Each structure stands twice: as C-alpha cells, then as structure tokens.
Amino acid sequence: MQSVWALLSFGPDGWGDDIAYGVLVTVSLALVTLPLGLLIGFLVALAKQSSEPAMRLAGNIYTTIFRGLPELLTLFLVFYGAQIGIQQAVRLVRPEAVVEINSFVAGMVALGVVFSSYASEVFLSAFRAIPRGQYEGGFSIGLSPRQTMRLVILPQLVRIALPGLSNLWLILLKDTALVSAVGLTDIVRQSSIAARVTKHAFLFFGVACLIYLALAIISSFGIHAIERWVGKREAQR
C-alpha cells in the first residue's frame, strides 16, 4: 500500500500534479466568472431602479429566475440546453455543422448568471443607501449623469457593496465544485478520480476540503486588504 506522501507526491506515481491542476482550473474559473457576474449584476441593478417599467420588469424577472433555480440545474441548462439551441440555430445555415460548448465556458456562464442575480441585489441595496442629494450635488456643479455616476456615486457604491460582494465571492469559489458534474477537471473531479483509482476516498476528499479552506482563508486576507484600501481612498476624498 502506498504511503500518504507517495499518493500526494508530484510525478508519475503520485496525484499531486493532478490536484494542483484542478486547483488552477478552479481558481481560473472563479476569477473569469467574477467580472462577468459583477458586470451583469451592475447592469441588472441599474435596470431594476430604472424609471422605465419594462426595464424594472426585465430586471425582476432575471433575478427571480436565476435566484430561484438550483445552481446545478442552471449549469445543466447552459451546458446541454444552450448547446442544443445553438446547434439548431447554426444548422439553419450549415446543416452539417456540429456545435459543442466547452465545459469551462458553460461553467463560467452558468455561475456568472447566478452570481449576477445575487450581486444585482447587493448593488441595488447600495444604490438605495446613497442619498439622493449626492446625485443632485453632482448635477449642481455641472457634471453630466455619466460623470456623476463615475466620480460621485461609484466610489461610494463600491464601499457600501464590498462586504456583500465579498461574501458572494466566497460562495462563488465553492460553487465552482459543481462544474465537475459536466466533466471539468477541477479540484473535486481530480479528487474523485484519485479516490476511485487508489481507494483512498477519505484522503483525497479531505485534501480537497483543506484546499477549499485554504482558498477561503487567502480570499479573506485579500478581501480585508481591499477593504482597507477602499477605506483609505474614501478618507482621502
């Protein structure tokens, strides 16, 4: 029977390099999903506080759907359903064409829309916490609506929304484990393969738990550093 260190070692006889690759995939997926989710969430928040009833309705429908569906089901809908829909559309032009959606892209889109549905509520709460006088003050000194948003509102919005977005980042980091269901070689999938091959399930899933905890701790330090930086910038204004 191989020792624990031999099983976790790097090289042809160990699983360390496979798990390390899974960590890289997990972190990469979370990092590319974050800006997508933040951008969509911000736009949805703008829509939900728009003066246009149609925009508010569209924003409310979006958040209701993607906050109500389980994340795994959303992933399956994107990976399987979108693939079928795109293939049918492409075949109208090229009947022989075959379309396949990459599992990484499917995970990014699925986790991005789920993240954005929750982020939109964080942004919306932050918008409502900013006094109306801040907008009026920007207009009174000759700033355009875009300048007022960029120079006056956004700095305050980031400071107010940061704690809520930080929690969503930690949730996103854990939700990346779902992409193993569509074949992406993340931490969970690599650990599952190692556990099946070596019959040491407790060891490899325990290592996966420790890796996720380590990522959460590192993220917490990063979040605290960002909060301190935002606080200093706000104090200098």
Secondary structure as the mmCIF struct_conf table of DSSP 4:
data_model
#
loop_
_struct_conf.conf_type_id
_struct_conf.id
_struct_conf.beg_label_comp_id
_struct_conf.beg_label_asym_id
_struct_conf.beg_label_seq_id
_struct_conf.end_label_comp_id
_struct_conf.end_label_asym_id
_struct_conf.end_label_seq_id
HELX_RH_AL_P HELX_RH_AL_P1 VAL A 4 LEU A 7
TURN_TY1_P TURN_TY1_P1 LEU A 8 LEU A 8
BEND BEND1 SER A 9 GLY A 11
TURN_TY1_P TURN_TY1_P2 PRO A 12 ASP A 13
BEND BEND2 TRP A 15 TRP A 15
HELX_RH_AL_P HELX_RH_AL_P2 GLY A 16 LYS A 48
TURN_TY1_P TURN_TY1_P3 GLN A 49 GLN A 49
BEND BEND3 SER A 51 SER A 51
HELX_RH_AL_P HELX_RH_AL_P3 PRO A 53 GLY A 68
BEND BEND4 LEU A 69 LEU A 69
HELX_RH_AL_P HELX_RH_AL_P4 GLU A 71 PHE A 76
HELX_RH_PI_P HELX_RH_PI_P1 LEU A 77 ALA A 82
HELX_RH_AL_P HELX_RH_AL_P5 GLN A 83 ARG A 91
TURN_TY1_P TURN_TY1_P4 LEU A 92 VAL A 93
TURN_TY1_P TURN_TY1_P5 PRO A 95 GLU A 96
HELX_RH_AL_P HELX_RH_AL_P6 SER A 103 ALA A 129
BEND BEND5 ILE A 130 ILE A 130
HELX_RH_AL_P HELX_RH_AL_P7 ARG A 132 SER A 140
TURN_TY1_P TURN_TY1_P6 ILE A 141 GLY A 142
HELX_RH_AL_P HELX_RH_AL_P8 PRO A 145 THR A 148
HELX_RH_PI_P HELX_RH_PI_P2 MET A 149 ILE A 153
HELX_RH_AL_P HELX_RH_AL_P9 LEU A 154 ASP A 175
HELX_RH_3T_P HELX_RH_3T_P1 THR A 176 VAL A 182
TURN_TY1_P TURN_TY1_P7 GLY A 183 GLY A 183
HELX_RH_AL_P HELX_RH_AL_P10 ILE A 187 THR A 198
BEND BEND6 LYS A 199 LYS A 199
HELX_RH_AL_P HELX_RH_AL_P11 ALA A 201 GLN A 236
#
